[in-house]
Amino acid sequence: MLPTYPAVLRDGHLEWGNEGAPVVSPNQPIPVHVTVLASECLPAANGAAMAAALAAIAAAGGPTNFGDPDEWQRESRADRTLPGRIQ
């Protein structure tokens, strides 16, 4: 398992936690993995607008131009060649 060093990203710079930064030579670039754990960094979803759009689609009867899904699946499987089989 790769070592993990806790840090806080503030103003585009990492502030290392209690364990400190990993030991590296001066001016040596090191690749890092950053996982954002706080959801407040993400923009808030507009759930009300999404729900209204889905309700409008449902009220209009939903999508109608897709055809029969069972027929589509049969056609898709019939067109595909199976690995290791001669046709």
ZAMARKE-187139 format. One record per atom (N, C-alpha, C, O): residue number from 0; residue in three letters; x, y, z. Coordinates in pm, 1 decimal. Example, Ala and Ser with C-alpha at 12.3 -4.5 7.8 and 13.67 -1.06 7.14 Angstrom:
BEGIN
<rec n="0" res="ALA" east="1319.0" north="-569.0" up="780.0"/>
<rec n="0" res="ALA" east="1230.0" north="-450.0" up="780.0"/>
<rec n="0" res="ALA" east="1320.0" north="-330.0" up="780.0"/>
<rec n="0" res="ALA" east="1423.6" north="-331.9" up="846.5"/>
<rec n="1" res="SER" east="1285.0" north="-225.0" up="708.0"/>
<rec n="1" res="SER" east="1367.0" north="-106.0" up="714.0"/>
<rec n="1" res="SER" east="1290.0" north="3.0" up="787.0"/>
<rec n="1" res="SER" east="1340.9" north="113.8" up="803.9"/>
//
This chain:
BEGIN
<rec n="0" res="MET" east="84.5" north="-118.2" up="0.0"/>
<rec n="0" res="MET" east="0.0" north="0.0" up="0.0"/>
<rec n="0" res="MET" east="89.0" north="124.6" up="0.0"/>
<rec n="0" res="MET" east="189.9" north="129.5" up="70.3"/>
<rec n="1" res="LEU" east="51.3" north="223.6" up="-78.4"/>
<rec n="1" res="LEU" east="129.3" north="346.6" up="-87.2"/>
<rec n="1" res="LEU" east="115.4" north="428.6" up="40.4"/>
<rec n="1" res="LEU" east="8.2" north="430.7" up="100.8"/>
<rec n="2" res="PRO" east="223.0" north="496.9" up="82.7"/>
<rec n="2" res="PRO" east="212.0" north="581.2" up="202.6"/>
<rec n="2" res="PRO" east="120.5" north="700.6" up="177.3"/>
<rec n="2" res="PRO" east="117.3" north="755.4" up="67.1"/>
<rec n="3" res="THR" east="47.3" north="739.6" up="278.9"/>
<rec n="3" res="THR" east="-43.1" north="853.7" up="269.5"/>
<rec n="3" res="THR" east="0.2" north="957.7" up="370.6"/>
<rec n="3" res="THR" east="27.6" north="925.6" up="486.3"/>
<rec n="4" res="TYR" east="6.3" north="1081.9" up="327.0"/>
<rec n="4" res="TYR" east="45.4" north="1191.6" up="414.4"/>
<rec n="4" res="TYR" east="-70.8" north="1289.8" up="421.5"/>
<rec n="4" res="TYR" east="-112.3" north="1342.0" up="318.0"/>
<rec n="5" res="PRO" east="-124.4" north="1316.4" up="539.9"/>
<rec n="5" res="PRO" east="-235.6" north="1409.9" up="549.5"/>
<rec n="5" res="PRO" east="-189.4" north="1552.8" up="523.8"/>
<rec n="5" res="PRO" east="-82.0" north="1593.8" up="568.1"/>
<rec n="6" res="ALA" east="-270.8" north="1626.6" up="452.7"/>
<rec n="6" res="ALA" east="-241.5" north="1766.7" up="424.0"/>
<rec n="6" res="ALA" east="-372.2" north="1838.9" up="398.1"/>
<rec n="6" res="ALA" east="-476.5" north="1776.8" up="377.4"/>
<rec n="7" res="VAL" east="-364.8" north="1971.3" up="399.7"/>
<rec n="7" res="VAL" east="-480.9" north="2055.4" up="370.8"/>
<rec n="7" res="VAL" east="-444.3" north="2142.8" up="252.3"/>
<rec n="7" res="VAL" east="-337.7" north="2204.3" up="251.2"/>
<rec n="8" res="LEU" east="-531.2" north="2148.9" up="152.9"/>
<rec n="8" res="LEU" east="-509.3" north="2235.4" up="37.8"/>
<rec n="8" res="LEU" east="-568.5" north="2372.2" up="68.6"/>
<rec n="8" res="LEU" east="-689.5" north="2384.9" up="87.8"/>
<rec n="9" res="ARG" east="-483.1" north="2475.0" up="73.5"/>
<rec n="9" res="ARG" east="-528.4" north="2609.8" up="103.6"/>
<rec n="9" res="ARG" east="-459.6" north="2705.6" up="6.1"/>
<rec n="9" res="ARG" east="-336.8" north="2711.8" up="0.0"/>
<rec n="10" res="ASP" east="-539.3" north="2779.3" up="-69.1"/>
<rec n="10" res="ASP" east="-486.5" north="2875.6" up="-166.2"/>
<rec n="10" res="ASP" east="-388.9" north="2811.4" up="-265.2"/>
<rec n="10" res="ASP" east="-288.6" north="2872.2" up="-302.5"/>
<rec n="11" res="GLY" east="-418.4" north="2689.7" up="-306.8"/>
<rec n="11" res="GLY" east="-335.8" north="2622.8" up="-406.2"/>
<rec n="11" res="GLY" east="-208.8" north="2560.4" up="-352.7"/>
<rec n="11" res="GLY" east="-127.1" north="2512.2" up="-431.2"/>
<rec n="12" res="HIS" east="-189.0" north="2559.3" up="-221.0"/>
<rec n="12" res="HIS" east="-69.3" north="2501.8" up="-160.7"/>
<rec n="12" res="HIS" east="-111.0" north="2397.8" up="-58.3"/>
<rec n="12" res="HIS" east="-214.1" north="2412.1" up="7.3"/>
<rec n="13" res="LEU" east="-30.1" north="2292.6" up="-44.7"/>
<rec n="13" res="LEU" east="-57.2" north="2189.8" up="55.4"/>
<rec n="13" res="LEU" east="6.5" north="2227.9" up="187.2"/>
<rec n="13" res="LEU" east="124.2" north="2263.6" up="192.3"/>
<rec n="14" res="GLU" east="-71.9" north="2220.4" up="294.3"/>
<rec n="14" res="GLU" east="-20.2" north="2239.4" up="429.4"/>
<rec n="14" res="GLU" east="-16.5" north="2101.3" up="493.1"/>
<rec n="14" res="GLU" east="-120.8" north="2039.0" up="513.1"/>
<rec n="15" res="TRP" east="102.8" north="2053.5" up="524.8"/>
<rec n="15" res="TRP" east="118.5" north="1918.3" up="575.0"/>
<rec n="15" res="TRP" east="66.4" north="1906.2" up="717.0"/>
<rec n="15" res="TRP" east="73.7" north="2001.8" up="794.2"/>
<rec n="16" res="GLY" east="14.3" north="1790.0" up="752.0"/>
<rec n="16" res="GLY" east="-41.0" north="1762.6" up="884.4"/>
<rec n="16" res="GLY" east="67.3" north="1732.8" up="985.6"/>
<rec n="16" res="GLY" east="182.9" north="1770.0" up="966.0"/>
<rec n="17" res="ASN" east="30.7" north="1665.4" up="1094.4"/>
<rec n="17" res="ASN" east="122.1" north="1637.0" up="1205.7"/>
<rec n="17" res="ASN" east="239.9" north="1549.2" up="1164.5"/>
<rec n="17" res="ASN" east="348.3" north="1561.2" up="1221.5"/>
<rec n="18" res="GLU" east="220.3" north="1461.3" up="1066.4"/>
<rec n="18" res="GLU" east="328.0" north="1371.8" up="1024.7"/>
<rec n="18" res="GLU" east="433.5" north="1444.0" up="942.5"/>
<rec n="18" res="GLU" east="543.2" north="1391.3" up="924.1"/>
<rec n="19" res="GLY" east="403.4" north="1561.7" up="893.4"/>
<rec n="19" res="GLY" east="497.7" north="1636.7" up="811.8"/>
<rec n="19" res="GLY" east="501.3" north="1585.7" up="668.9"/>
<rec n="19" res="GLY" east="432.3" north="1490.3" up="633.2"/>
<rec n="20" res="ALA" east="582.6" north="1650.9" up="588.7"/>
<rec n="20" res="ALA" east="594.1" north="1615.0" up="448.1"/>
<rec n="20" res="ALA" east="682.4" north="1491.9" up="432.5"/>
<rec n="20" res="ALA" east="765.4" north="1464.6" up="519.3"/>
<rec n="21" res="PRO" east="666.0" north="1416.1" up="322.4"/>
<rec n="21" res="PRO" east="755.6" north="1303.2" up="299.1"/>
<rec n="21" res="PRO" east="897.7" north="1354.0" up="273.6"/>
<rec n="21" res="PRO" east="916.8" north="1466.1" up="226.4"/>
<rec n="22" res="VAL" east="996.5" north="1271.0" up="305.0"/>
<rec n="22" res="VAL" east="1136.6" north="1310.4" up="287.6"/>
<rec n="22" res="VAL" east="1173.5" north="1297.2" up="140.3"/>
<rec n="22" res="VAL" east="1164.7" north="1188.6" up="83.0"/>
<rec n="23" res="VAL" east="1214.9" north="1408.4" up="79.0"/>
<rec n="23" res="VAL" east="1259.3" north="1411.2" up="-60.5"/>
<rec n="23" res="VAL" east="1378.2" north="1504.7" up="-71.3"/>
<rec n="23" res="VAL" east="1400.9" north="1589.6" up="14.9"/>
<rec n="24" res="SER" east="1453.8" north="1487.4" up="-179.2"/>
<rec n="24" res="SER" east="1567.1" north="1577.1" up="-203.5"/>
<rec n="24" res="SER" east="1515.0" north="1715.9" up="-238.4"/>
<rec n="24" res="SER" east="1404.5" north="1728.5" up="-291.3"/>
<rec n="25" res="PRO" east="1593.0" north="1820.8" up="-209.6"/>
<rec n="25" res="PRO" east="1548.8" north="1956.3" up="-245.2"/>
<rec n="25" res="PRO" east="1524.6" north="1968.9" up="-394.8"/>
<rec n="25" res="PRO" east="1599.2" north="1913.7" up="-475.8"/>
<rec n="26" res="ASN" east="1420.4" north="2041.4" up="-430.3"/>
<rec n="26" res="ASN" east="1382.1" north="2067.6" up="-569.0"/>
<rec n="26" res="ASN" east="1345.1" north="1941.6" up="-647.0"/>
<rec n="26" res="ASN" east="1337.4" north="1945.3" up="-769.8"/>
<rec n="27" res="GLN" east="1322.3" north="1830.8" up="-577.6"/>
<rec n="27" res="GLN" east="1281.2" north="1707.8" up="-645.1"/>
<rec n="27" res="GLN" east="1129.1" north="1704.9" up="-656.4"/>
<rec n="27" res="GLN" east="1059.7" north="1707.0" up="-554.8"/>
<rec n="28" res="PRO" east="1076.8" north="1700.1" up="-778.2"/>
<rec n="28" res="PRO" east="931.1" north="1690.4" up="-790.9"/>
<rec n="28" res="PRO" east="885.6" north="1549.9" up="-752.0"/>
<rec n="28" res="PRO" east="951.0" north="1451.0" up="-784.9"/>
<rec n="29" res="ILE" east="773.9" north="1542.5" up="-682.4"/>
<rec n="29" res="ILE" east="720.0" north="1411.2" up="-647.1"/>
<rec n="29" res="ILE" east="573.3" north="1406.0" up="-689.7"/>
<rec n="29" res="ILE" east="499.0" north="1501.4" up="-666.4"/>
<rec n="30" res="PRO" east="531.4" north="1297.1" up="-751.0"/>
<rec n="30" res="PRO" east="390.2" north="1282.3" up="-784.4"/>
<rec n="30" res="PRO" east="310.3" north="1254.9" up="-657.4"/>
<rec n="30" res="PRO" east="357.0" north="1184.6" up="-567.8"/>
<rec n="31" res="VAL" east="191.6" north="1309.9" up="-650.5"/>
<rec n="31" res="VAL" east="105.5" north="1289.8" up="-533.6"/>
<rec n="31" res="VAL" east="-34.7" north="1250.9" up="-579.2"/>
<rec n="31" res="VAL" east="-74.5" north="1278.2" up="-692.5"/>
<rec n="32" res="HIS" east="-108.1" north="1187.5" up="-490.0"/>
<rec n="32" res="HIS" east="-249.8" north="1158.5" up="-509.8"/>
<rec n="32" res="HIS" east="-326.0" north="1241.6" up="-408.1"/>
<rec n="32" res="HIS" east="-294.9" north="1237.8" up="-289.1"/>
<rec n="33" res="VAL" east="-424.3" north="1315.7" up="-453.2"/>
<rec n="33" res="VAL" east="-504.1" north="1398.8" up="-363.7"/>
<rec n="33" res="VAL" east="-647.7" north="1350.9" up="-371.3"/>
<rec n="33" res="VAL" east="-704.0" north="1339.6" up="-480.2"/>
<rec n="34" res="THR" east="-706.6" north="1323.1" up="-258.2"/>
<rec n="34" res="THR" east="-846.6" north="1283.7" up="-251.1"/>
<rec n="34" res="THR" east="-922.0" north="1391.2" up="-175.3"/>
<rec n="34" res="THR" east="-890.5" north="1419.1" up="-59.6"/>
<rec n="35" res="VAL" east="-1021.0" north="1451.8" up="-238.9"/>
<rec n="35" res="VAL" east="-1101.6" north="1554.1" up="-173.5"/>
<rec n="35" res="VAL" east="-1207.1" north="1482.3" up="-90.8"/>
<rec n="35" res="VAL" east="-1292.8" north="1412.8" up="-145.3"/>
<rec n="36" res="LEU" east="-1200.7" north="1499.0" up="39.1"/>
<rec n="36" res="LEU" east="-1292.1" north="1431.0" up="130.0"/>
<rec n="36" res="LEU" east="-1412.8" north="1515.2" up="166.8"/>
<rec n="36" res="LEU" east="-1516.1" north="1460.4" up="205.2"/>
<rec n="37" res="ALA" east="-1402.6" north="1645.9" up="156.2"/>
<rec n="37" res="ALA" east="-1512.0" north="1733.8" up="196.3"/>
<rec n="37" res="ALA" east="-1601.3" north="1763.2" up="77.1"/>
<rec n="37" res="ALA" east="-1552.4" north="1799.8" up="-29.8"/>
<rec n="38" res="SER" east="-1730.3" north="1747.6" up="94.3"/>
<rec n="38" res="SER" east="-1823.8" north="1772.2" up="-15.4"/>
<rec n="38" res="SER" east="-1851.2" north="1920.3" up="-36.2"/>
<rec n="38" res="SER" east="-1906.5" north="1957.9" up="-139.5"/>
<rec n="39" res="GLU" east="-1813.8" north="2006.9" up="60.4"/>
<rec n="39" res="GLU" east="-1840.5" north="2149.2" up="44.0"/>
<rec n="39" res="GLU" east="-1755.4" north="2211.5" up="-65.9"/>
<rec n="39" res="GLU" east="-1779.3" north="2326.0" up="-104.2"/>
<rec n="40" res="CYS" east="-1656.5" north="2138.5" up="-117.4"/>
<rec n="40" res="CYS" east="-1576.0" north="2187.7" up="-228.5"/>
<rec n="40" res="CYS" east="-1651.6" north="2178.2" up="-360.8"/>
<rec n="40" res="CYS" east="-1616.9" north="2245.6" up="-457.7"/>
<rec n="41" res="LEU" east="-1753.3" north="2095.6" up="-364.3"/>
<rec n="41" res="LEU" east="-1828.6" north="2073.3" up="-486.8"/>
<rec n="41" res="LEU" east="-1945.1" north="2170.9" up="-494.9"/>
<rec n="41" res="LEU" east="-2002.3" north="2206.6" up="-392.0"/>
<rec n="42" res="PRO" east="-1981.7" north="2215.3" up="-616.3"/>
<rec n="42" res="PRO" east="-2096.8" north="2304.4" up="-627.9"/>
<rec n="42" res="PRO" east="-2225.6" north="2230.7" up="-589.2"/>
<rec n="42" res="PRO" east="-2239.1" north="2110.6" up="-612.2"/>
<rec n="43" res="ALA" east="-2317.1" north="2303.0" up="-531.6"/>
<rec n="43" res="ALA" east="-2443.5" north="2243.8" up="-489.7"/>
<rec n="43" res="ALA" east="-2525.5" north="2205.0" up="-612.3"/>
<rec n="43" res="ALA" east="-2533.6" north="2280.7" up="-709.0"/>
<rec n="44" res="ALA" east="-2585.4" north="2088.1" up="-607.3"/>
<rec n="44" res="ALA" east="-2668.5" north="2041.0" up="-717.6"/>
<rec n="44" res="ALA" east="-2802.8" north="2113.4" up="-714.4"/>
<rec n="44" res="ALA" east="-2854.6" north="2145.9" up="-607.6"/>
<rec n="45" res="ASN" east="-2857.5" north="2137.7" up="-831.3"/>
<rec n="45" res="ASN" east="-2986.3" north="2204.5" up="-839.9"/>
<rec n="45" res="ASN" east="-3094.1" north="2097.0" up="-852.5"/>
<rec n="45" res="ASN" east="-3148.5" north="2074.0" up="-960.5"/>
<rec n="46" res="GLY" east="-3123.7" north="2032.3" up="-740.8"/>
<rec n="46" res="GLY" east="-3218.3" north="1921.2" up="-738.2"/>
<rec n="46" res="GLY" east="-3359.4" north="1960.8" up="-777.1"/>
<rec n="46" res="GLY" east="-3429.2" north="1883.2" up="-842.4"/>
<rec n="47" res="ALA" east="-3402.9" north="2080.2" up="-738.2"/>
<rec n="47" res="ALA" east="-3539.8" north="2122.9" up="-769.8"/>
<rec n="47" res="ALA" east="-3558.0" north="2139.5" up="-920.0"/>
<rec n="47" res="ALA" east="-3660.2" north="2097.9" up="-974.5"/>
<rec n="48" res="ALA" east="-3461.1" north="2199.3" up="-987.2"/>
<rec n="48" res="ALA" east="-3470.5" north="2217.0" up="-1132.4"/>
<rec n="48" res="ALA" east="-3465.7" north="2082.4" up="-1203.5"/>
<rec n="48" res="ALA" east="-3536.8" north="2061.3" up="-1301.7"/>
<rec n="49" res="MET" east="-3382.1" north="1991.4" up="-1154.1"/>
<rec n="49" res="MET" east="-3374.0" north="1858.8" up="-1213.8"/>
<rec n="49" res="MET" east="-3505.9" north="1783.7" up="-1197.1"/>
<rec n="49" res="MET" east="-3553.3" north="1719.7" up="-1291.0"/>
<rec n="50" res="ALA" east="-3564.7" north="1791.2" up="-1079.2"/>
<rec n="50" res="ALA" east="-3692.5" north="1724.5" up="-1054.5"/>
<rec n="50" res="ALA" east="-3801.9" north="1782.4" up="-1142.9"/>
<rec n="50" res="ALA" east="-3885.8" north="1707.9" up="-1193.6"/>
<rec n="51" res="ALA" east="-3802.6" north="1914.2" up="-1162.3"/>
<rec n="51" res="ALA" east="-3903.2" north="1976.5" up="-1249.1"/>
<rec n="51" res="ALA" east="-3886.3" north="1932.7" up="-1393.6"/>
<rec n="51" res="ALA" east="-3985.2" north="1908.2" up="-1462.7"/>
<rec n="52" res="ALA" east="-3761.2" north="1922.4" up="-1440.7"/>
<rec n="52" res="ALA" east="-3736.8" north="1878.7" up="-1578.3"/>
<rec n="52" res="ALA" east="-3781.3" north="1734.8" up="-1597.9"/>
<rec n="52" res="ALA" east="-3842.8" north="1702.7" up="-1699.5"/>
<rec n="53" res="LEU" east="-3751.2" north="1647.2" up="-1502.1"/>
<rec n="53" res="LEU" east="-3793.8" north="1507.9" up="-1512.7"/>
<rec n="53" res="LEU" east="-3945.6" north="1494.4" up="-1505.2"/>
<rec n="53" res="LEU" east="-4003.7" north="1410.4" up="-1573.9"/>
<rec n="54" res="ALA" east="-4009.9" north="1576.0" up="-1422.9"/>
<rec n="54" res="ALA" east="-4156.1" north="1574.1" up="-1414.3"/>
<rec n="54" res="ALA" east="-4218.4" north="1617.9" up="-1546.3"/>
<rec n="54" res="ALA" east="-4319.6" north="1561.9" up="-1588.5"/>
<rec n="55" res="ALA" east="-4159.0" north="1717.7" up="-1612.1"/>
<rec n="55" res="ALA" east="-4210.4" north="1763.8" up="-1741.0"/>
<rec n="55" res="ALA" east="-4196.5" north="1655.1" up="-1847.0"/>
<rec n="55" res="ALA" east="-4286.4" north="1636.6" up="-1929.0"/>
<rec n="56" res="ILE" east="-4085.0" north="1583.3" up="-1846.0"/>
<rec n="56" res="ILE" east="-4066.2" north="1473.2" up="-1940.8"/>
<rec n="56" res="ILE" east="-4168.2" north="1363.3" up="-1915.3"/>
<rec n="56" res="ILE" east="-4227.0" north="1309.4" up="-2009.0"/>
<rec n="57" res="ALA" east="-4189.3" north="1330.0" up="-1787.5"/>
<rec n="57" res="ALA" east="-4286.7" north="1225.9" up="-1753.5"/>
<rec n="57" res="ALA" east="-4427.8" north="1268.4" up="-1790.6"/>
<rec n="57" res="ALA" east="-4505.8" north="1186.3" up="-1838.8"/>
<rec n="58" res="ALA" east="-4462.8" north="1396.2" up="-1769.0"/>
<rec n="58" res="ALA" east="-4597.3" north="1445.1" up="-1801.9"/>
<rec n="58" res="ALA" east="-4621.8" north="1442.3" up="-1951.9"/>
<rec n="58" res="ALA" east="-4735.6" north="1426.7" up="-1996.1"/>
<rec n="59" res="ALA" east="-4515.5" north="1457.4" up="-2030.4"/>
<rec n="59" res="ALA" east="-4529.6" north="1454.7" up="-2175.7"/>
<rec n="59" res="ALA" east="-4535.2" north="1311.7" up="-2229.2"/>
<rec n="59" res="ALA" east="-4545.1" north="1291.6" up="-2350.2"/>
<rec n="60" res="GLY" east="-4529.0" north="1213.5" up="-2141.8"/>
<rec n="60" res="GLY" east="-4536.2" north="1074.5" up="-2185.3"/>
<rec n="60" res="GLY" east="-4400.8" north="1008.1" up="-2198.3"/>
<rec n="60" res="GLY" east="-4392.7" north="890.5" up="-2233.9"/>
<rec n="61" res="GLY" east="-4295.7" north="1080.4" up="-2170.6"/>
<rec n="61" res="GLY" east="-4161.7" north="1023.1" up="-2178.2"/>
<rec n="61" res="GLY" east="-4114.3" north="1009.4" up="-2321.1"/>
<rec n="61" res="GLY" east="-4187.0" north="1043.8" up="-2414.4"/>
<rec n="62" res="PRO" east="-3993.2" north="959.6" up="-2339.4"/>
<rec n="62" res="PRO" east="-3940.5" north="941.9" up="-2474.1"/>
<rec n="62" res="PRO" east="-4019.2" north="833.6" up="-2548.1"/>
<rec n="62" res="PRO" east="-4052.7" north="729.8" up="-2491.0"/>
<rec n="63" res="THR" east="-4047.8" north="858.9" up="-2674.5"/>
<rec n="63" res="THR" east="-4131.1" north="764.7" up="-2750.2"/>
<rec n="63" res="THR" east="-4064.2" north="713.9" up="-2877.1"/>
<rec n="63" res="THR" east="-4119.5" north="625.7" up="-2942.9"/>
<rec n="64" res="ASN" east="-3949.2" north="765.1" up="-2913.7"/>
<rec n="64" res="ASN" east="-3891.0" north="728.8" up="-3041.6"/>
<rec n="64" res="ASN" east="-3779.8" north="625.0" up="-3032.1"/>
<rec n="64" res="ASN" east="-3695.4" north="617.6" up="-3121.3"/>
<rec n="65" res="PHE" east="-3777.8" north="545.2" up="-2926.6"/>
<rec n="65" res="PHE" east="-3672.9" north="446.6" up="-2911.4"/>
<rec n="65" res="PHE" east="-3710.3" north="310.4" up="-2968.2"/>
<rec n="65" res="PHE" east="-3621.7" north="228.3" up="-2992.0"/>
<rec n="66" res="GLY" east="-3835.5" north="284.6" up="-2990.1"/>
<rec n="66" res="GLY" east="-3877.5" north="154.4" up="-3041.9"/>
<rec n="66" res="GLY" east="-3883.8" north="50.3" up="-2932.4"/>
<rec n="66" res="GLY" east="-3885.6" north="82.2" up="-2813.6"/>
<rec n="67" res="ASP" east="-3887.1" north="-76.2" up="-2975.3"/>
<rec n="67" res="ASP" east="-3901.3" north="-188.4" up="-2882.9"/>
<rec n="67" res="ASP" east="-3764.1" north="-228.3" up="-2828.2"/>
<rec n="67" res="ASP" east="-3678.0" north="-269.0" up="-2906.1"/>
<rec n="68" res="PRO" east="-3740.7" north="-218.0" up="-2696.6"/>
<rec n="68" res="PRO" east="-3609.0" north="-251.0" up="-2642.4"/>
<rec n="68" res="PRO" east="-3572.9" north="-399.0" up="-2659.8"/>
<rec n="68" res="PRO" east="-3455.7" north="-432.1" up="-2678.2"/>
<rec n="69" res="ASP" east="-3672.7" north="-488.1" up="-2654.3"/>
<rec n="69" res="ASP" east="-3644.7" north="-630.7" up="-2673.0"/>
<rec n="69" res="ASP" east="-3595.6" north="-658.2" up="-2814.9"/>
<rec n="69" res="ASP" east="-3502.1" north="-735.9" up="-2834.0"/>
<rec n="70" res="GLU" east="-3657.6" north="-595.3" up="-2913.9"/>
<rec n="70" res="GLU" east="-3616.3" north="-612.8" up="-3052.7"/>
<rec n="70" res="GLU" east="-3475.1" north="-557.7" up="-3073.5"/>
<rec n="70" res="GLU" east="-3394.3" north="-618.5" up="-3143.8"/>
<rec n="71" res="TRP" east="-3445.7" north="-444.0" up="-3013.0"/>
<rec n="71" res="TRP" east="-3312.3" north="-385.0" up="-3024.4"/>
<rec n="71" res="TRP" east="-3207.4" north="-479.5" up="-2967.4"/>
<rec n="71" res="TRP" east="-3100.2" north="-495.7" up="-3025.7"/>
<rec n="72" res="GLN" east="-3237.8" north="-542.2" up="-2853.6"/>
<rec n="72" res="GLN" east="-3141.9" north="-632.9" up="-2791.9"/>
<rec n="72" res="GLN" east="-3119.7" north="-756.1" up="-2878.7"/>
<rec n="72" res="GLN" east="-3006.2" north="-801.4" up="-2893.1"/>
<rec n="73" res="ARG" east="-3225.6" north="-810.7" up="-2936.5"/>
<rec n="73" res="ARG" east="-3210.5" north="-926.2" up="-3024.8"/>
<rec n="73" res="ARG" east="-3125.5" north="-891.1" up="-3146.7"/>
<rec n="73" res="ARG" east="-3039.2" north="-969.1" up="-3186.9"/>
<rec n="74" res="GLU" east="-3149.4" north="-774.6" up="-3205.2"/>
<rec n="74" res="GLU" east="-3071.5" north="-731.5" up="-3321.2"/>
<rec n="74" res="GLU" east="-2925.3" north="-709.4" up="-3283.9"/>
<rec n="74" res="GLU" east="-2835.9" north="-746.3" up="-3360.0"/>
<rec n="75" res="SER" east="-2900.4" north="-650.0" up="-3168.4"/>
<rec n="75" res="SER" east="-2762.8" north="-623.4" up="-3125.2"/>
<rec n="75" res="SER" east="-2686.1" north="-752.6" up="-3104.4"/>
<rec n="75" res="SER" east="-2569.7" north="-762.8" up="-3143.1"/>
<rec n="76" res="ARG" east="-2749.5" north="-850.1" up="-3044.3"/>
<rec n="76" res="ARG" east="-2681.4" north="-976.9" up="-3017.6"/>
<rec n="76" res="ARG" east="-2661.8" north="-1057.2" up="-3146.4"/>
<rec n="76" res="ARG" east="-2562.8" north="-1129.2" up="-3159.4"/>
<rec n="77" res="ALA" east="-2753.2" north="-1045.9" up="-3240.1"/>
<rec n="77" res="ALA" east="-2741.9" north="-1121.4" up="-3364.6"/>
<rec n="77" res="ALA" east="-2627.0" north="-1067.9" up="-3449.8"/>
<rec n="77" res="ALA" east="-2564.7" north="-1144.7" up="-3523.2"/>
<rec n="78" res="ASP" east="-2597.5" north="-937.9" up="-3441.9"/>
<rec n="78" res="ASP" east="-2493.4" north="-877.8" up="-3523.2"/>
<rec n="78" res="ASP" east="-2353.1" north="-905.5" up="-3470.9"/>
<rec n="78" res="ASP" east="-2256.3" north="-894.9" up="-3546.3"/>
<rec n="79" res="ARG" east="-2340.7" north="-940.0" up="-3346.4"/>
<rec n="79" res="ARG" east="-2209.5" north="-954.4" up="-3284.0"/>
<rec n="79" res="ARG" east="-2151.4" north="-1092.8" up="-3311.5"/>
<rec n="79" res="ARG" east="-2219.7" north="-1193.3" up="-3291.8"/>
<rec n="80" res="THR" east="-2027.2" north="-1099.2" up="-3356.3"/>
<rec n="80" res="THR" east="-1960.5" north="-1226.9" up="-3372.7"/>
<rec n="80" res="THR" east="-1903.5" north="-1269.4" up="-3238.1"/>
<rec n="80" res="THR" east="-1848.6" north="-1187.4" up="-3164.5"/>
<rec n="81" res="LEU" east="-1916.4" north="-1395.1" up="-3207.0"/>
<rec n="81" res="LEU" east="-1869.6" north="-1444.9" up="-3079.2"/>
<rec n="81" res="LEU" east="-1722.0" north="-1481.2" up="-3087.6"/>
<rec n="81" res="LEU" east="-1679.0" north="-1538.5" up="-3187.7"/>
<rec n="82" res="PRO" east="-1643.8" north="-1449.7" up="-2985.8"/>
<rec n="82" res="PRO" east="-1500.4" north="-1481.6" up="-2989.0"/>
<rec n="82" res="PRO" east="-1476.6" north="-1632.0" up="-3000.1"/>
<rec n="82" res="PRO" east="-1541.8" north="-1711.1" up="-2931.9"/>
<rec n="83" res="GLY" east="-1382.8" north="-1670.9" up="-3086.6"/>
<rec n="83" res="GLY" east="-1344.7" north="-1811.1" up="-3098.6"/>
<rec n="83" res="GLY" east="-1439.8" north="-1897.0" up="-3179.9"/>
<rec n="83" res="GLY" east="-1424.5" north="-2019.1" up="-3183.4"/>
<rec n="84" res="ARG" east="-1537.2" north="-1836.2" up="-3244.9"/>
<rec n="84" res="ARG" east="-1632.9" north="-1913.7" up="-3325.2"/>
<rec n="84" res="ARG" east="-1623.1" north="-1871.8" up="-3471.2"/>
<rec n="84" res="ARG" east="-1606.7" north="-1754.0" up="-3502.9"/>
<rec n="85" res="ILE" east="-1633.3" north="-1970.0" up="-3558.5"/>
<rec n="85" res="ILE" east="-1627.3" north="-1945.9" up="-3701.4"/>
<rec n="85" res="ILE" east="-1768.7" north="-1915.8" up="-3752.4"/>
<rec n="85" res="ILE" east="-1865.7" north="-1981.7" up="-3714.9"/>
<rec n="86" res="GLN" east="-1777.2" north="-1815.3" up="-3837.8"/>
<rec n="86" res="GLN" east="-1909.9" north="-1780.9" up="-3891.8"/>
<rec n="86" res="GLN" east="-1918.9" north="-1815.0" up="-4035.6"/>
<rec n="86" res="GLN" east="-2022.8" north="-1793.2" up="-4097.8"/>
//
